[in-house]
């Protein structure tokens, strides 16, 4: 079970300080890169990521919600991000781009939106280190979890089991203490949490609680 607090819900004027609050309890820092084209919102880009890398004690998990990820994704890996995820809906040459991310020294992830099925991308699993299932429509933080994605999480877990068991299965969107157990029971093992971490009085305690709930649900699934 891995927890990746999303800086989208943090105070952008204090990103390094916000990152430090979870450095001892989280596994990753999730960075949502939005360009205002692939999604309607505009957040941070490569210069901010490069600055974060100088200060953050956790590895960066960069989720590129941008047009033309084939052009830009390798730059994030070369800068030092440890995981770089591109969207299936935006990539024109996903195999080439995923391989370029890996060649630059990062883990390579593929993300799909709630309405995008995973089965058409089954053959890409050997090219992946992580599959990300959006559990809200991408573009904004603080949205409510979409239960309709739960069956897809189960199908994705089965697909990974058949094609490559070492691939992480990440969920992103509406992950809270009320929803994380359902995701873990369905087969997710990496969880992006924004408002339910940085929107709370004690972000570190929130991460600890989310991990406990996910671990309990996973144990139940595997029992």
C-alpha positions as CSV (number, residue, x, y, z in Angstrom):
1,X,0.0,0.0,0.0
2,X,1.5,3.3,-1.1
3,X,0.1,6.8,-0.4
4,X,0.9,9.7,-2.7
5,X,-0.5,13.0,-1.3
6,X,-1.4,15.4,-4.1
7,X,0.1,18.8,-4.0
8,X,-2.9,20.0,-6.0
9,X,-4.7,20.5,-2.7
10,X,-1.7,22.1,-1.0
11,X,-0.9,25.8,-0.5
12,X,0.9,26.7,-3.7
13,X,2.7,29.5,-2.0
14,X,4.2,27.0,0.5
15,X,4.8,23.9,-1.6
16,X,8.1,22.9,0.0
17,X,6.6,23.4,3.5
18,X,3.5,21.5,2.7
19,X,5.6,18.6,1.2
20,X,7.6,18.5,4.5
21,X,4.5,17.8,6.6
22,X,4.0,14.4,5.0
23,X,7.7,13.5,4.3
24,X,7.9,11.0,7.2
25,X,4.7,9.1,6.5
26,X,3.9,9.2,2.8
27,X,5.6,7.3,-0.1
28,X,5.4,9.8,-2.9
29,X,4.4,13.4,-3.7
30,X,1.9,13.5,-6.5
31,X,2.2,16.5,-8.8
32,X,-0.7,17.2,-11.1
33,X,0.7,19.0,-14.2
34,X,-2.3,20.6,-16.1
35,X,-2.0,22.7,-19.2
36,X,-5.4,24.2,-19.6
37,X,-5.9,22.3,-22.8
38,X,-6.2,18.6,-22.1
39,X,-8.0,19.6,-19.0
40,X,-9.6,23.0,-18.3
41,X,-7.4,23.9,-15.3
42,X,-3.8,25.2,-15.3
43,X,-1.4,24.3,-12.5
44,X,2.3,23.8,-12.6
45,X,4.9,22.8,-15.2
46,X,8.5,21.7,-15.5
47,X,10.1,24.7,-13.8
48,X,8.1,24.2,-10.6
49,X,8.8,20.5,-10.6
50,X,12.5,21.2,-11.0
51,X,12.3,23.5,-8.0
52,X,10.4,21.0,-5.9
53,X,13.0,18.4,-6.7
54,X,15.6,20.5,-4.9
55,X,13.6,20.6,-1.6
56,X,11.2,17.6,-1.5
57,X,12.4,14.6,0.6
58,X,9.9,12.2,-1.2
59,X,10.1,11.1,-4.8
60,X,7.9,12.9,-7.2
61,X,5.0,11.2,-9.0
62,X,4.3,13.5,-11.9
63,X,0.8,13.0,-13.5
64,X,0.8,14.8,-16.9
65,X,-2.7,16.0,-17.8
66,X,-1.5,17.7,-20.9
67,X,-1.7,17.8,-24.7
68,X,1.3,16.2,-26.5
69,X,2.8,14.2,-23.6
70,X,5.0,12.5,-26.2
71,X,7.0,15.7,-26.4
72,X,7.1,16.7,-22.8
73,X,7.1,13.6,-20.6
74,X,10.7,12.6,-21.0
75,X,11.8,16.0,-19.8
76,X,10.1,15.4,-16.4
77,X,12.0,12.1,-16.1
78,X,15.3,13.7,-17.1
79,X,14.7,16.4,-14.5
80,X,14.5,13.8,-11.8
81,X,10.8,12.8,-11.3
82,X,10.8,9.2,-10.2
83,X,7.4,8.3,-11.8
84,X,5.9,10.0,-14.9
85,X,2.4,9.2,-16.0
86,X,0.9,10.1,-19.4
87,X,-2.7,9.9,-20.5
88,X,-3.8,7.3,-23.0
89,X,-6.3,9.8,-24.4
90,X,-3.5,12.3,-25.2
91,X,-0.6,10.2,-26.3
92,X,0.0,9.7,-30.0
93,X,2.9,7.3,-29.6
94,X,2.5,5.8,-26.1
95,X,4.9,2.9,-26.5
96,X,7.7,5.2,-27.7
97,X,7.0,7.7,-24.9
98,X,6.7,5.1,-22.1
99,X,10.1,3.7,-23.3
100,X,11.6,7.2,-23.3
101,X,10.4,7.8,-19.8
102,X,12.0,4.5,-18.6
103,X,15.2,5.3,-20.6
104,X,15.5,8.6,-18.7
105,X,15.4,6.7,-15.4
106,X,11.8,7.0,-14.2
107,X,9.0,4.6,-13.8
108,X,6.4,4.9,-16.6
109,X,2.7,5.2,-16.0
110,X,-0.3,5.2,-18.2
111,X,-3.5,6.9,-17.0
112,X,-7.1,6.5,-18.3
113,X,-10.1,8.6,-17.6
114,X,-13.3,7.3,-16.0
115,X,-15.0,6.6,-19.4
116,X,-11.9,5.0,-21.0
117,X,-11.8,1.2,-20.8
118,X,-8.5,-0.5,-19.9
119,X,-8.9,-3.6,-22.1
120,X,-7.7,-1.8,-25.3
121,X,-4.4,-1.1,-23.6
122,X,-3.8,-4.7,-22.3
123,X,-0.9,-5.2,-24.7
124,X,0.9,-2.1,-23.3
125,X,1.1,-3.6,-19.8
126,X,4.6,-4.9,-20.3
127,X,5.7,-1.3,-21.1
128,X,4.2,0.0,-17.8
129,X,5.4,0.3,-14.3
130,X,2.0,1.8,-13.2
131,X,-1.5,2.0,-14.4
132,X,-3.5,4.9,-13.1
133,X,-7.3,4.9,-13.1
134,X,-9.0,8.2,-12.7
135,X,-11.8,8.0,-10.2
136,X,-13.0,11.5,-11.0
137,X,-13.0,13.5,-14.2
138,X,-9.5,15.0,-14.5
139,X,-8.9,18.7,-14.1
140,X,-10.0,19.7,-10.6
141,X,-9.3,18.7,-7.1
142,X,-12.0,18.1,-4.4
143,X,-14.4,16.1,-6.6
144,X,-16.5,13.2,-5.3
145,X,-15.4,9.7,-6.0
146,X,-17.1,7.9,-8.9
147,X,-18.2,4.5,-7.8
148,X,-18.7,3.5,-11.4
149,X,-15.0,3.0,-11.7
150,X,-14.8,0.2,-9.1
151,X,-15.6,-2.6,-11.5
152,X,-12.8,-1.2,-13.8
153,X,-10.4,-1.4,-10.9
154,X,-11.2,-5.0,-10.5
155,X,-10.8,-5.7,-14.2
156,X,-7.5,-3.8,-14.2
157,X,-6.2,-5.9,-11.3
158,X,-7.1,-9.1,-13.2
159,X,-5.5,-7.8,-16.3
160,X,-2.3,-6.9,-14.5
161,X,-2.3,-10.4,-12.9
162,X,-2.4,-12.0,-16.3
163,X,0.0,-9.7,-18.1
164,X,2.5,-8.4,-15.5
165,X,2.0,-8.7,-11.7
166,X,4.6,-6.1,-10.8
167,X,2.7,-3.2,-12.3
168,X,1.3,-0.8,-9.6
169,X,-2.4,0.1,-9.8
170,X,-3.0,3.7,-8.8
171,X,-6.3,5.5,-8.2
172,X,-6.7,9.2,-8.3
173,X,-9.7,11.3,-7.4
174,X,-12.0,11.5,-4.4
175,X,-9.8,9.2,-2.3
176,X,-10.8,9.7,1.4
177,X,-11.3,7.7,4.5
178,X,-14.7,6.9,3.2
179,X,-13.6,5.5,-0.2
180,X,-10.0,4.2,0.1
181,X,-11.1,0.8,1.5
182,X,-13.4,0.2,-1.5
183,X,-10.5,0.9,-3.9
184,X,-8.1,-1.4,-2.0
185,X,-10.8,-4.1,-1.9
186,X,-11.1,-3.8,-5.7
187,X,-7.4,-4.2,-6.2
188,X,-5.7,-0.8,-6.1
189,X,-2.4,-0.6,-4.3
190,X,-1.3,3.1,-4.7
191,X,-3.6,5.9,-3.7
192,X,-3.5,9.6,-4.6
193,X,-5.1,11.8,-1.9
194,X,-5.3,15.5,-2.1
195,X,-8.0,17.3,-0.1
196,X,-8.2,14.4,2.4
197,X,-4.6,15.1,3.3
198,X,-3.7,18.7,2.8
199,X,-7.2,19.8,3.5
200,X,-7.0,18.4,7.0
201,X,-5.5,19.9,10.2
202,X,-2.9,17.2,10.5
203,X,-1.8,16.0,7.0
204,X,0.6,13.4,8.4
205,X,-2.1,11.8,10.6
206,X,-4.4,11.7,7.6
207,X,-1.9,9.8,5.6
208,X,-1.3,7.3,8.4
209,X,-5.1,6.7,8.7
210,X,-5.5,6.3,5.0
211,X,-2.7,3.7,4.9
212,X,-4.3,1.8,7.8
213,X,-7.7,1.6,6.1
214,X,-6.2,0.5,2.8
215,X,-4.0,-2.2,4.4
216,X,-7.0,-3.6,6.3
217,X,-9.0,-3.7,3.1
218,X,-6.2,-5.4,1.2
219,X,-5.8,-8.0,3.9
220,X,-9.5,-8.7,3.6
221,X,-9.3,-9.1,-0.1
222,X,-6.3,-11.5,0.0
223,X,-7.7,-13.5,2.9
